[in-house]
């Protein structure tokens, strides 16, 4: 039987490539970040926080886009004197929240960790959802695929375009959204006894995060930001029950009438996320709670926080 030489060459090339990927995957093992969903975002956020002065942050905010849309650290410092950083990332899973906190605790000693609760209802499996199935399969079987951003940064450092350096930003992880798209759906928090349960993985990572906070003498606080598109009374009940059983504080801002959210002006996308106007209301509410209930000190007149005063200027510039 005659074998096509081109077919043999192609098969040999693919076999050699596969062996090379196996060898490189063994060298570039994922190490401590094996149990994360979005490795690139996790490492970027860790680098940002490590760019802050050691042990300078009183509060860490974690979660998905609801988190980085709702909590404004420069405003929190300007009006209450509390230093904080938003560790939220797009579509953040709790496995990524845990990985970020585990690493950040090496350089920071926050008094409070806030988890915005929308991320509790995202899948926590590192395998992700069906849209990411192929890439996550390759990443798990051949870890070299998890390092595409590392290669980009390595090449960038050679040619002068790398993005892998540590560093923070003036807004401390907050993202400003000024656009307005009203929510017109009416009342969405209708009281009931229904519960929308978490996944088993969510319970597992919540327990791990609580244990990590306790080991570092840090209070864990759950906060549900205003969001008609995402929040329900059934979700509220489940979060409240876990918080009470675990002796963890919980604030559901969807039930706070004195927050005075105006859904004609305070949302950028029809009730999914608050815009900058809404974020200022959320941040001020949280600031009062951190001062009055958690007893965080006001650091505005303490030496060593001059850089934070510059951050305050950045946020006030946005209001001009």
N, C-alpha and C positions, 0 to 999 in steps of 0.2 A: 504494500500500500504506500503510495507516494504522498509525503507530507509537504504541504505548502510552506516554503521557507519563510515567507513574510508572516504567516500565521505563527510560526515558531518564534520569530523575532519579537512579535507583538506580545506573545505570551511570556517570553523571557523578560521583556521590559517591564510588564505589569508585575511579574513575580519579584523582580529586583526592587521596584518601587515599593511594593508592599513590605518587603523585608527591611528596606531603609526606613519606612515609617514606623515599623515595630521597634527598630533600634533607637530612633530619635524619640519615640514615645517613652521608652525606658529611661532615656537620659533626662528628658523634660517631664518628669513625673509631676502630677498636679499637687502633690504634697498636701499642705494644710487646707488648700482650697478645693479638695476633692468633692466636698458636699455643698457646692453652690450651683445656682442655676445660671446666673449671668456673671461670669468670672471677671470680665472686662469692667463692668460697672462697679463691682465690689472692690477691685483693686484701685480704680480711679477714686472712689469715695474714701477709701482708707488713706491713700496718698494725700488727698485734700486735708483730712483731719490731722494727719501727721505733720502737715505744714503749719499747723497752729502751735503756739507755745505750749510746751508740756504742762499738763495739769491746770490749764487755763479755762476750761469749759465747764460750766455748771450743769448744762442741759444738753442732751443729744436727742434730736428728733429723728425717728425712723419710720419708714413706710414707703408707699408708692407715690404716684404723682399727686395724690391728695395731700401728702405730707409736704412736698416742696412747693406746693401752691398755697398752703394755708399758714405756715409758720415763718415769720420774718425775723431772724436773729438781730439785725441792726436796729429794728424798731423795738424789739424786746429789751435791748441794752439801753437805747436812747430814753425810754420811758420808765424802765424798771431797774436798770442796772444789772441785768442777768446776762451772762455770756452763754452762747449756745451755738450749735452747728446742726444744719439739716443733713442727715445721712440718708435721706430718701433718694431712691432711684426709680426710674420708670418701671412699672409692673413688678416692683420688688416682692420677692417671695420671702417667707420667714426664714428659710434656710440661709438666704443671703443677708438678712438682718442679723442673724446670729453670727455669721462669719465676720461681718463688719464690726459688730460690737466686741467680739472676742479679740480682734486685733487692736481696735481703738483703745480698749481698756489698758493696753500696754503703755500708752503715752498720756492718757487722760483719766481723771478721777471724777466723773460727773456725779452730782448729787441726785439727779433725776434722769431717767431714760423714758422718753415719751414714744409710744408706738401708736401711730394713726391706724385705726382698726380696719380700714378697707383692705389692707394687705392680708388680713386673717382669712379672707374669702377668696384668695388666689391660691392656685395649686402650689403645694410646697415640695412636690417631688422634683429632684434635680433633673428628671427626664423631661419635665415640662409638658406642654400640650402637643397635639398632633402636628401642628404647623412646624414645630421645631424637632420633630422626631428624628429625621435623618441626621441633622447636624449633631444633636445630642447623642445619638447612637455612635457616630464616628468619634465624638469627643470622649465618650466613656470607654470605647474600645481602643482608640488611638489618641491618647491625650495630647499629642502634638497639635491637633486641631483646635485645642483650647487656647493656643498661644499665638493666634493670628495677630493680636494687638501687640504682643511682645516683639514679634518679628518686625511689625510696622515701626515700633518705637526704636528698635535696634538699628534698622536701616535709616530711620529718620535722624538718629543721633550721629550717624556717619555723614549724612548729607546735609545735616543742619535743620531738619524739620521735625524732630522728635517731639512727642507730647507726653513722655512718661515721667517728667520731673515732679517731685513733690511740690505742693503749693495750695494755698487757699484762695478765696476770692472775696471781694468786698461785701457781697451779700450773704456769705457763709452758707452757701447751698440753696438759698431761696431763689425761686425763679419768678420774675415779675410778669404778670399777665394783666394788661390794661383794657383789653377788649371787653365789650359788653354784649351778651346774648341772653335775654331774660328767660327765666323759667316760668311757665304759665300753667303748670299742672295742678296747682292748688295744694291742699293739705296732703302730705305723704306719710306722716307719722301717726297712723291710726292705731290707738292702743289695742293690744290683743295679748293673748297668752301664748301665741305661737312662737316657736324657736326655729331658727335656721342654723343647724348644727355645723360646727367646724369639721374639717377632715381629721383623721387620726394623726396625720403628719403635723397639722397645725397645733393640736394639743401637745404633741411631742416637742415641737420647737418653742412653744410658749413656755413649757416647763423648763426647757434648757435655758431660755433667756432669763426667766425668773431666777433660776439657780445662779446664773452668771452674775446677775445684778446683786443678789444677796451676798455672794462671795466678795463683791467689791463694795459692799456697804452703800449700794445705790438703790433709790426708790424706783420702782417700775410704775408708770402711769399710762393707762390706755385712754385715748382720746378719739372720738368719732367726729370728724370735721363735717360741717354742713354740706349735705350732698343728696338732694332729692333723687338723683339718677341712680345712686348706689345704696342708700341706706333705707332700712325698714325697721318696723318695731320688732319683727321676728329676729333680725340680726342684733338689735339692741338687747333683747332678752338673753340671747346666748352669751354675748360679751359680758353683760351684767352678772350673769350666773357664775361664769368662770372667774370674774374679778372678785366676787364676794367669797367664793370658795377658796381662792388663792390669797385672799387678803391684800388685793391690789386695788389702787384707786382707779376709778373710771368716770370720765366726763363725756356725756353724749351731748354735743353742741347742737344736734338736731332738735333737742327738747328744751333748749335754753331760750325762752322768749326775750330775756333781757339782753341777748346778743344783738338783737335788732337787725338781723340780716334782711336786706331788701332784695327779693329775688328779681326785681325789675332792673337793678343796677349792680348787684354784687356777685354776679356769676359771669364767666366768660363764655360758657358753652351750654346754656340751657339747663343749668342745675347739676352738672357733673362736678366741676371744680369752681371754687370761689376765685374771683379775680383779685387784683391788688386792693380794691376797696373792701372786699370781703375779708381778705387776709389780714388787714389792719384790725378789723373787729375781732377776728379769731385770736390774733396775737395779743391784743390788749386783754381779752378775757383770760387767756392762759397766763399772762403776766401777773394779773391779780391773784390767780390761784397759786402760782409759784411763790409769790411774796407772802400771801396771807396764810395759806394752808401748808405749803412745803417749807416755809421759813427761809427761803433763799436770801442771802444778803445782797444789798445794793452796792455794786462795785464801781459806780461812776466816779467817785472821788478818791479811789484807791490808786496809788502809784503803780505803774506797770500796765495800765489798760488804755494808754494813749492811742494805740492802733485801733481800738474799738470806737473811739470818738471819730476817727476817720471813716469808719464803716457807717456811722450814724449820718455823716454828711452825704454819703452815697445814697442812702434811702431818702433823705429829705430832698435831694436833687431830683428824685423821681416825681416828687409831688409839685414841683414848680411848673 
